[in-house]
Amino acid sequence: MLEVRHLSKRFGDVQAVEDLSFTVKEGSTFAFLGTNGAGKSTVIHMLIGLLNPDSGEITFDENMRQEEIGVVFQSHRLDDVFTLEENLLVRAQLYGMDKLEAKERVVELLEVMNLTSKRHRIYGECSGGEKRKTDILRALLHRPRFLILDEPTTGLDAESREEIWAFLKKLQTDFGMTIFLTTHYIEEAEYVDYVVIMHEGKIEVEGTPNQLRQTYSKTVLTIIPKKIEALLTFLTAHSLPFFQDSRAVHIEIENSKEAIPILYQTMANITDFSIEKASLERVFLQVTKQIKNRVKP
């Protein structure tokens, strides 16, 4: 669906994107994850032609036309003085629909996003979640095959974020839409098929969420012992990897089952314990730690 090879972009002394290569498969959800300034939005602007790369190639499926791409920008782009419905009707006609076709398409989209009862609300007076949902519907008016979203849930409450992700997954599963997005919410990467973690314009790590968890994150058994020295002696004797803080000992294990024999053998010395499964948050923290260690003088 999309091939990017050796993409680079510089702004003055700042190398915003450097030698970036990746592939987005048709029907998948692909995410760029990174902090602000990582280069995510610059990549999107090059994909949609708002910026020209200094070097590299961007190749979409040869059968896909430009009008089959939908874009949701990070900032709101609709008119504050119009209602949600009016905003969408105007944009639908800009895509070449007649009034009847535009009306039918807008009614359909408002319904699937559960915004029908709010269609007469003034856009400028809507909540952030309602605005973002309408922004996404605007990008879907012309039935694109490839949807690009720049930080689609930034600043939204947890409920609105969940609703938007449920809708995006529906677009993928029910309509086979390919979705490319950026986010700095680590937990949202759990929803996608493929993740790229960026730092200062470069790809640090990439893979499916499961691949990243297996490579960069472990399940952690945390024990608060009655006598910390006794627990440390046990772990050392059994060559179990661990780290500790003032109250607890954290033991890295492959999966939850590995905690059972450890807990059984140290039961008399345990005040409390918990198990935290491998997560993309731990992956991100591990990658961030590697970056900090790399740039130390």
C-alpha positions as CSV (number, residue, x, y, z in Angstrom):
1,M,0.0,0.0,0.0
2,L,2.8,2.4,1.0
3,E,6.6,2.2,0.6
4,V,8.9,4.8,2.0
5,R,12.6,4.5,1.3
6,H,15.5,6.6,2.8
7,L,13.3,9.7,3.5
8,S,15.1,12.7,4.9
9,K,14.1,16.3,5.7
10,R,16.1,19.2,7.2
11,F,15.0,22.6,8.4
12,G,18.1,24.8,8.7
13,D,20.4,23.1,11.3
14,V,17.7,20.7,12.4
15,Q,17.6,17.2,10.9
16,A,13.8,16.6,11.3
17,V,13.8,13.2,9.5
18,E,16.8,11.2,8.7
19,D,17.0,8.2,6.3
20,L,13.6,6.8,7.2
21,S,12.3,3.6,5.6
22,F,9.1,1.7,6.3
23,T,6.3,-0.2,4.7
24,V,2.5,0.1,5.4
25,K,0.6,-3.0,4.4
26,E,-2.9,-2.8,2.9
27,G,-5.7,-3.2,5.5
28,S,-3.4,-2.6,8.5
29,T,-3.1,0.0,11.2
30,F,0.3,1.5,11.4
31,A,1.5,3.9,14.1
32,F,4.4,6.2,14.6
33,L,5.0,6.6,18.4
34,G,7.3,9.3,19.8
35,T,7.5,12.4,21.9
36,N,6.9,15.9,20.5
37,G,9.7,16.8,18.2
38,A,10.4,13.2,17.1
39,G,9.5,14.0,13.5
40,K,6.1,12.4,13.2
41,S,4.2,15.3,11.8
42,T,6.9,16.1,9.4
43,V,6.6,12.6,7.9
44,I,2.8,13.1,7.5
45,H,3.3,16.4,5.8
46,M,5.7,14.8,3.3
47,L,3.3,11.8,2.7
48,I,0.5,14.2,1.7
49,G,2.6,16.6,-0.3
50,L,2.6,19.6,2.0
51,L,6.4,19.3,2.3
52,N,8.9,18.0,-0.2
53,P,11.6,15.6,1.1
54,D,15.2,16.5,0.7
55,S,15.8,12.9,-0.4
56,G,14.1,9.6,-0.5
57,E,11.0,8.1,-2.2
58,I,7.4,7.8,-1.2
59,T,5.4,5.3,-3.2
60,F,1.7,4.5,-2.8
61,D,0.0,1.5,-4.4
62,E,0.0,2.1,-8.2
63,N,-3.8,1.6,-8.3
64,M,-4.5,4.2,-5.6
65,R,-5.5,7.7,-6.7
66,Q,-4.7,10.8,-4.7
67,E,-8.4,11.3,-3.9
68,E,-8.5,7.9,-2.1
69,I,-6.4,9.3,0.7
70,G,-8.1,10.9,3.7
71,V,-6.2,13.2,6.2
72,V,-7.0,14.3,9.7
73,F,-4.7,17.0,10.8
74,Q,-3.6,17.5,14.4
75,S,-5.3,20.9,14.6
76,H,-9.0,21.4,14.0
77,R,-9.7,22.6,10.4
78,L,-13.5,23.1,10.4
79,D,-15.5,26.3,10.7
80,D,-16.4,27.4,14.3
81,V,-19.6,29.2,13.2
82,F,-21.2,26.3,11.4
83,T,-23.0,23.3,12.9
84,L,-21.4,19.8,12.7
85,E,-23.9,18.9,9.9
86,E,-23.3,22.2,8.0
87,N,-19.5,21.7,8.1
88,L,-19.8,18.2,6.7
89,L,-22.3,19.2,4.0
90,V,-20.1,22.0,2.7
91,R,-17.1,19.7,2.5
92,A,-19.1,16.9,0.9
93,Q,-20.1,19.3,-2.0
94,L,-16.4,20.4,-2.3
95,Y,-15.7,16.7,-3.1
96,G,-18.2,17.0,-6.0
97,M,-21.3,15.5,-4.5
98,D,-24.7,17.0,-5.3
99,K,-26.9,18.2,-2.4
100,L,-28.8,14.9,-2.2
101,E,-25.8,12.7,-2.2
102,A,-24.0,15.0,0.3
103,K,-27.0,14.8,2.6
104,E,-27.2,11.0,2.5
105,R,-23.4,10.6,3.1
106,V,-23.4,13.1,6.0
107,V,-26.5,11.4,7.7
108,E,-24.8,8.1,7.3
109,L,-21.5,9.2,8.9
110,L,-23.1,11.1,11.7
111,E,-25.0,8.0,12.6
112,V,-22.0,5.6,12.7
113,M,-20.1,8.1,14.9
114,N,-23.2,8.5,17.2
115,L,-23.4,12.2,16.5
116,T,-26.9,12.4,14.9
117,S,-28.4,14.0,18.0
118,K,-25.7,16.6,18.1
119,R,-25.7,17.5,14.4
120,H,-27.1,21.0,15.0
121,R,-24.5,21.9,17.5
122,I,-22.2,24.8,16.6
123,Y,-18.7,23.3,16.0
124,G,-17.0,26.1,17.9
125,E,-19.1,25.3,21.0
126,C,-18.5,21.5,20.9
127,S,-16.3,19.5,23.2
128,G,-12.8,18.4,22.0
129,G,-14.1,14.9,21.5
130,E,-17.1,16.0,19.4
131,K,-14.8,18.2,17.3
132,R,-12.3,15.4,16.7
133,K,-15.0,13.0,15.7
134,T,-16.3,15.4,13.2
135,D,-12.8,16.1,11.9
136,I,-12.5,12.3,11.3
137,L,-15.9,12.2,9.5
138,R,-14.8,15.1,7.3
139,A,-11.8,12.9,6.2
140,L,-14.1,10.0,5.4
141,L,-16.7,11.9,3.3
142,H,-15.1,10.7,0.0
143,R,-14.7,7.1,1.1
144,P,-10.9,6.9,1.1
145,R,-8.9,3.7,1.1
146,F,-6.0,5.1,3.1
147,L,-6.6,7.3,6.2
148,I,-3.9,9.4,7.7
149,L,-4.3,10.8,11.2
150,D,-1.9,13.1,13.0
151,E,-2.3,12.8,16.8
152,P,-6.0,12.0,16.5
153,T,-6.7,11.7,20.3
154,T,-4.4,14.4,21.7
155,G,-6.1,16.4,24.5
156,L,-9.2,14.2,24.7
157,D,-10.6,12.5,27.8
158,A,-10.3,8.7,28.2
159,E,-13.9,8.0,27.1
160,S,-13.5,10.0,23.9
161,R,-10.2,8.3,23.1
162,E,-11.8,4.9,23.5
163,E,-14.7,5.8,21.3
164,I,-12.4,7.1,18.5
165,W,-10.3,3.9,18.7
166,A,-13.4,1.7,18.5
167,F,-14.4,3.6,15.4
168,L,-11.0,3.3,13.8
169,K,-10.9,-0.4,14.4
170,K,-14.4,-0.7,12.9
171,L,-13.1,1.1,9.7
172,Q,-10.3,-1.4,9.5
173,T,-12.2,-4.6,10.2
174,D,-15.5,-3.8,8.4
175,F,-14.2,-1.8,5.4
176,G,-10.6,-3.0,5.1
177,M,-9.3,0.6,5.4
178,T,-5.6,1.1,5.8
179,I,-4.8,3.5,8.7
180,F,-1.6,5.4,9.3
181,L,-1.4,7.5,12.5
182,T,0.9,9.2,14.9
183,T,0.6,9.3,18.7
184,H,2.5,10.0,21.8
185,Y,0.1,8.0,23.9
186,I,2.1,4.8,24.6
187,E,-1.0,2.7,25.5
188,E,-2.6,3.5,22.1
189,A,0.1,1.5,20.3
190,E,-1.5,-1.6,21.7
191,Y,-4.4,-1.1,19.3
192,V,-2.3,-1.2,16.1
193,D,-0.8,-3.9,13.9
194,Y,2.7,-2.3,13.6
195,V,4.5,0.2,15.6
196,V,7.5,2.4,14.8
197,I,9.1,4.3,17.8
198,M,10.9,7.5,16.6
199,H,13.4,9.7,18.2
200,E,14.8,12.9,16.6
201,G,13.8,11.9,13.1
202,K,15.1,8.3,13.3
203,I,13.5,5.0,13.8
204,E,14.7,3.5,17.1
205,V,12.7,0.3,17.1
206,E,9.9,-1.2,15.1
207,G,7.7,-4.3,15.0
208,T,4.3,-5.6,16.0
209,P,3.3,-4.9,19.6
210,N,3.9,-8.5,20.5
211,Q,7.3,-8.5,18.9
212,L,8.3,-5.3,20.8
213,R,7.1,-6.7,24.1
214,Q,9.0,-9.9,23.6
215,T,12.2,-8.2,22.7
216,Y,12.3,-5.1,25.0
217,S,10.0,-5.8,27.9
218,K,9.6,-8.5,30.5
219,T,6.8,-9.5,32.9
220,V,7.8,-8.2,36.3
221,L,7.0,-9.9,39.6
222,T,7.2,-7.4,42.5
223,I,7.6,-8.7,46.0
224,I,7.5,-6.7,49.2
225,P,9.4,-9.0,51.6
226,K,9.5,-9.1,55.4
227,K,13.3,-9.5,55.2
228,I,14.8,-8.1,52.0
229,E,18.3,-9.6,52.5
230,A,16.8,-13.1,52.7
231,L,14.9,-12.6,49.4
232,L,18.0,-11.2,47.7
233,T,20.0,-14.2,48.8
234,F,17.4,-16.5,47.3
235,L,17.3,-14.7,44.0
236,T,21.0,-14.5,43.6
237,A,21.4,-18.2,44.4
238,H,18.9,-19.1,41.6
239,S,20.4,-16.6,39.2
240,L,17.2,-14.7,38.8
241,P,17.4,-11.2,37.3
242,F,16.1,-8.5,39.6
243,F,16.3,-4.8,40.7
244,Q,15.2,-3.2,43.9
245,D,14.0,0.0,45.5
246,S,13.7,0.9,49.2
247,R,10.7,-1.4,49.9
248,A,10.3,-3.9,47.0
249,V,12.2,-6.3,44.8
250,H,11.3,-6.5,41.1
251,I,12.0,-9.8,39.4
252,E,12.0,-10.1,35.6
253,I,10.3,-13.2,34.3
254,E,9.1,-14.4,30.9
255,N,5.5,-14.9,31.8
256,S,3.2,-15.1,34.8
257,K,3.6,-18.9,35.2
258,E,7.2,-18.4,36.1
259,A,6.1,-16.5,39.2
260,I,4.5,-19.5,40.8
261,P,7.6,-21.4,42.0
262,I,9.2,-18.2,43.1
263,L,6.2,-17.3,45.2
264,Y,5.9,-20.8,46.6
265,Q,9.5,-21.0,47.7
266,T,9.5,-17.5,49.3
267,M,6.0,-17.4,50.6
268,A,7.0,-17.2,54.3
269,N,9.0,-14.0,53.6
270,I,6.3,-12.2,51.6
271,T,4.3,-9.3,52.9
272,D,2.7,-8.5,49.5
273,F,3.3,-9.1,45.8
274,S,2.0,-8.1,42.3
275,I,2.6,-9.1,38.7
276,E,2.9,-6.6,35.9
277,K,2.7,-8.1,32.4
278,A,5.1,-7.0,29.7
279,S,3.7,-3.8,28.1
280,L,4.5,-1.2,25.4
281,E,4.9,1.3,28.2
282,R,7.9,-0.7,29.5
283,V,9.2,-1.0,25.9
284,F,9.1,2.8,25.5
285,L,10.8,3.3,28.9
286,Q,13.5,0.8,27.9
287,V,14.1,2.4,24.5
288,T,14.2,5.8,26.2
289,K,16.7,4.5,28.7
290,Q,18.9,3.2,25.8
291,I,18.7,6.6,24.1
292,K,19.8,8.4,27.2
293,N,22.7,6.0,27.8
294,R,23.8,6.4,24.2
295,V,23.9,10.2,24.3
296,K,25.8,10.5,27.6
297,P,29.2,12.3,27.2
